[in-house]
């Protein structure tokens, strides 16, 4: 029988005493609110008094089923927000990843003069308040703003960026004459999953959402650039030089040497980008409030609106837990796709 080392109990007690403050803080300010929110999602609490009172109606999973199976405004709004967020994620995550990697390759070039300046310039938007930048973009993309003023110099009549609810995919298909955006095919408008027609699902992000996408890609790429830059500087120069001596060109070195060594960082950037894009809130709150025609509505903003404006705290917290489940599933799927298949 294994004997205890003398003094082991005292060391264990000392260890627990050291971690006790962190455990208490995490329990009070993280675990307890999560459990409370989980309970609220199963009730019809209106925000008055304690949600644990006996008079608060317990509705079970009705708040969840209302989002997926019951006909009504709740399901329509939720599915609209999910559709908007899917397009948002599908554009922002690849765009910010490619842009961040490109910027990292540029500022990592030893022949580039003023590398410190360019690193600071590219990173500056990431440390600026998202609310402040959103307000600036409101002026830039206003109907009589800077961008439309520049377009008018070339004889182009710019759109009403934050008032245009048309989907860019519909506009592109209409531009090449495949469909008429004002008279879509009946087969695409007669039915569809979760209360939205196929025409609505296949609309693409609206013009208003595209302005938010441009803002987010610009402001987030600097942070991910630093991650890629740190990883690039960890790659031994001798390894790249050896590949060049073996006859690999710049593209070959990048494809067969640099990218494989950047895989852990790439996974980190994609994971952080995926989580952040499904939680987008600040820009929507400041720039559009979900308008026009709910084309910039996202699950995070919808959760806030239902809980703190509509006083439907059960529905609002149910949306937040569904959003959490979506993020976890997509993160695990991404990890499975990017796993090392040699092991």
N, C-alpha and C positions, 0 to 999 in steps of 0.2 A: 504494500500500500504506500502510495506516494505521501511523504511527510511535508508539511508546510514549512517553508523557510521561516526562521525566526524573524519577526518584525514585519512579515508580509501583511498581517491584518492592519497594522499601524500605517503602512504605506498605502494600502487600499483606502483606508479612512481619509488619509491626507489627500489622496487623489480625488475622492468624491467631494471633499470640502473645497478643493480648488475649482472643480467644474460646477459646483452647486449654483453659484450666481448665474452662470450662463444658462444652465438648465432651467432655473426659475424664470429668468427673463424670457427665454424662448417659449416656455409654457404659457406665461401670462400674456405675451404680446404676439405670439404666432399660433401656437397650438389651440389655445382657448378660443380666439376669434374664429379660427377655421371650423372648430366644432360647433360654435354658436351659429356661424353662417350655414353650416350643414343642417342644423335644426331649423333655422328660419326658412330654408328652401323647402321644407316639408310642411310649412304652415301658411296661413293666410294673414300674417302679421302686417299691420298697417303702420308700424313705427311708433305707435303710442304705448308708453309703458314698457314693461319687460316682455320679451317674447316667450318667456317661460311660464307666464301666468296660465292658469287653467282655462281662462276665458278666451285665449287665443285659439282660433280654429285650427285643428290638425287636418291637413288635406292629403297627406301621404305624397305620392309621386304625381299628383295632379298638375303641379307646376311644371313638371318635366314633360308629361304627356301632352300638355297644352302646346308645347313648343314643336312637337313632331307629328301628332296624330289628329288633333282637334282642329276643325275648320274655324278660322277666326283671325282677327287682327294680330294676335300674339304670335301665331305661327307664321303668318305672312311677313311680319316685321323681322322675326328672328331669321327666317330663311333668306330674306333680302339682305340682312346684315352678313350672313354667312357667305352668300354669293359675292357680295362686295369684297369681303375679306379674302376670299379665295383668289380673286383677280389681283388684289393688292399684294398678297404673299407671292403669287406666281411671277409678278414683275419685280417687286422690290428686292427679294432675296437674291435672285441671280444677278440683277443689275448692280446692287451694292457690293456683292462679292467680286464680280469681275472688275468693277471700277476700283475697289480697294486693292486688289491684286495688281492691277495695272499701275496704280499710283505707287505701290510699294516697290515694284520693279524699277520705276523711274527714279525715285529718290534713293534707291539702293545702288544706282549706277555710280561707280567710283569716279567716272569722268565728268559727272554733272557738277557744275559750279553752283555754289549757293545752296547746297543740299539742305542745310539746317533751315534756311529761310523757307524752302518749298515744303519741308516736313511740317513746319509750324503753320504755314498757310493752308495746307490741305487738312490739318487737324483742327484748325481754329473753329470751323462750324460745329464740330462735335462737342466742344466745351461751352458753346453759347447756349443760352436758354432757348428751349424749343418754343416756348410761348413768344419770346421776343422775335425769333426768326419767323414764326408763323404770322405775326402782325406785319412784319416787313413784307412778306410774300402777299399778304392781302392788298397792300398798296401796289406792289409790282404787277399783280395779275388783275387789278381792278379794271372795270370797263374803260376808264380813261387813264389807266395806269401806264407805267413805263414800258411794259412789253407791247401793249397794243399801240403805244405811241411809236415805238421802233418799227412795228409791222406796217403802220400807216405810211412810213417813209418809203416803203417798197410797194405801196399801193395795195396792201393786204388788209382786209377788214377783219381784225381779230375777233374771236368769239367772246361771249360773256362767260369767262372762265368758271366762276363760282355759281353761275345760274344756269349752266348748260347740263342737262341731265341725260343727254343722248350718249349711248354707249359707243365707244370708239370702234368696236368690232362691227356694229351696225353701220357706222359711218364709212368704214373701209369697204364693206361689202356693197354699200350703196354707191360708193365712189367708183367702183369698177363695174357697176351695173348688174351685179348678181341678184340683188334684192332691192326692193323699195322700202326704206325704213319707215315710211308713213303707211305702207300697206303690206305688212309682212305675210308670208305664206300661212294659210289657214292651218296647215299641218303642224306648224310650230306654235301656234297660239291657242289651239284647242285643248291642249293638255300638257301635263308635266308633273314632276315629283314635288311633294311637300308644298302644294298650293301655289307654285309658280309655274308659268308656262315655259316650254323649252325656249321660246323667243326671249323671255326674261333671263333665263339661265345663261344664254349664249349672247348676251348683250355686250360683254366686255366691260371694263371699267368706264365710268362716265368721264366726260371732259373735266368735271370738277374733281373727281378722284385722281385723275392723271396729274393735276397740279399738286395735290398732296403727295403723290408718289415722287414727283420730281424733287420736292422739298425734302422728303425723308431720305431719298438716295443721296442727295447732296450732303445732308447733315450727319449721316451715319457712316459714310465711307471712310472718313478720317480715322475713326476708332479702329475699324477693322484693318485699315492700312498699317497702323502701328503693329498689330498682331502679325500680319504677314511680314512686315519689315523685320521684326525680331526673329521670326523663323528663317527668313532669308539670310540674315547675318549669322545664323547658327550653322548654315551649310558650309562645309569646308571648301575654300577656294580651290584647293588642290584636286578635289573630286571633279569639279567642273572643268578644270584645266586638263585633267586626265581624259575626260570624255571628249574634249576638243581635239586632243592629240590622237585619239582613236578614230577620228574622222567624223564625229558628230558635229553638225552645225549648231547654230544658236537655237533653232527650233528643236533639234534633237536633244540638246542638253536640257532645254526647258521641259520637254515632254517626258524624257526618260530619267532625268536626274532631279530636276528642281521640283516638279509636281509631285512625284512619289514621296519626296522628303517633306513636302508641305501638307501631306494628307491629314495628319493630326490637327494642324492649325486650320485647315480647310473645314474639317468636321466641326471644330469649335466655332468658327465664324458662321457656318451654315446653321448650327444649332441655336446660337445666340440670335441670329437674324430671324430664324423661324419663330422663336419665342416672342421676340420684340414685335414682330409684325402682326402676330395674332392678338397682341395686347395694345395695339395702337389706340390712343385716346386723346392725348394733348392736342395734336394737330386738328383732329376732327372737332374737338370741343371749341377750339379757338377760331378755326377757319370756316366751318360749315354747319356745325350742329346737326350733322346727318343729312342736310339738304344739299342740292335740290332733289325733290321727289324721292328722298331716302336713298339716293345713289351713293352717298358717302357714309351711310350708317354702318357701324361695325358692332360686333357683339359686345365689346368692352364698353362702348358708349351707350349701347342699348341697355346694358345692365345698369349703368348709372342712371339713365333716364327713367327706366321702370321703377327703380328703387327710390331715388331721391327727388324725382319730379312727379311720378305717378303714384308714389307711396305703395307700390306693389312690391314690397320687399321680398316676398316669397319668389315671385317670378324673376326679379333682378338677381337674387343669389343663385337661383336655379340656372340662369344663363351663365353666370360666372363659373359654376362647377362643370357645366357642359363644355365651356371654353377650356377649362383646365384639362378635361379629359381629351379634347381634341389635340391640345398641345402635347400631352404625354404620348398619345398614340403616334402622332406624326414624328416626334423626336425618336421614339423607339424604332419606327419604320426607317427613318433616316440612318440611324445607327446600324440597322441590319443591312441596308443597301451599301453603306460605306465600310462594312466590316472587312477585316483582312482575310481573304479567302484562302490564303496559304496555310493558315493554322487549322 
